[in-house]
Amino acid sequence: MECRAGERLAKSGYEAQYATPREPGVFERLGLEIQNRLARFSFRRRRYGIRLWFAIMFSNRFGLVSMRKKAQLAKNAIDRQHLK
């Protein structure tokens, strides 16, 4: 993060963690991308359940409009419960 936002962090008064920030390598980026996907999947699985998550993914992939609308309404109801 310091590689991209280091200057802005320094202007805001934060100390740099490393003297010379570095870009993540190819394998590190791949690992971060996989970790991000798994974390997003896990969050959605906990919040919406496997059944609703699968219905949304399946309807999107195969263009099933009526199934997508029903799944989206159910998802919106769950999201409304979590709004503050």
C-alpha positions in Angstrom: 0.0 0.0 0.0 2.8 2.4 0.7 4.1 2.0 -2.8 0.9 3.6 -4.2 -0.2 5.9 -1.3 3.1 6.6 0.4 3.2 10.3 -0.4 -0.4 10.9 0.7 0.3 9.0 3.9 3.4 11.0 4.6 1.5 14.3 4.0 -1.1 13.1 6.5 1.6 12.5 9.2 2.0 8.8 9.0 5.5 7.3 9.2 6.6 5.0 6.4 6.9 1.4 7.6 9.7 0.7 5.2 12.5 3.0 4.0 11.8 2.0 0.3 8.4 0.7 -0.4 8.3 -2.1 -3.0 5.7 -3.3 -5.5 4.3 -6.8 -4.7 5.7 -9.5 -7.0 3.7 -11.6 -9.4 3.2 -14.5 -7.0 2.4 -12.1 -4.1 -0.2 -10.4 -6.2 -1.7 -13.7 -7.2 -1.8 -14.7 -3.6 -3.5 -11.5 -2.6 -6.1 -11.9 -5.4 -6.9 -15.4 -4.4 -7.2 -14.4 -0.7 -9.5 -11.5 -1.7 -11.8 -13.8 -3.7 -12.0 -16.3 -0.9 -12.8 -13.6 1.6 -15.5 -12.1 -0.5 -17.0 -15.5 -1.2 -16.9 -16.4 2.5 -18.6 -13.1 3.4 -21.4 -13.6 0.9 -21.8 -17.2 1.9 -22.3 -16.2 5.5 -24.6 -13.2 4.7 -26.8 -14.7 2.0 -26.4 -18.4 2.3 -25.2 -20.9 -0.4 -28.6 -21.2 -2.0 -29.2 -17.5 -2.6 -25.6 -16.9 -3.7 -25.8 -19.8 -6.1 -29.1 -18.6 -7.5 -27.6 -15.2 -8.2 -24.5 -16.6 -9.8 -26.4 -19.1 -11.9 -29.0 -16.6 -13.1 -26.3 -14.1 -14.1 -24.3 -16.7 -15.9 -27.2 -18.1 -17.9 -29.3 -15.0 -18.3 -32.3 -16.2 -16.4 -34.1 -12.9 -15.8 -37.0 -14.0 -13.7 -34.8 -16.1 -11.4 -32.3 -13.1 -11.2 -35.1 -10.7 -10.2 -36.4 -13.0 -7.4 -32.9 -13.6 -6.1 -32.1 -9.9 -6.2 -35.2 -9.1 -4.2 -34.2 -11.7 -1.6 -30.7 -10.3 -1.5 -32.0 -6.7 -1.2 -34.2 -7.7 1.8 -31.1 -9.2 3.6 -29.1 -6.1 2.8 -31.8 -3.8 4.2 -31.6 -5.7 7.5 -27.9 -4.9 7.8 -28.2 -1.2 7.0 -27.6 1.1 10.0 
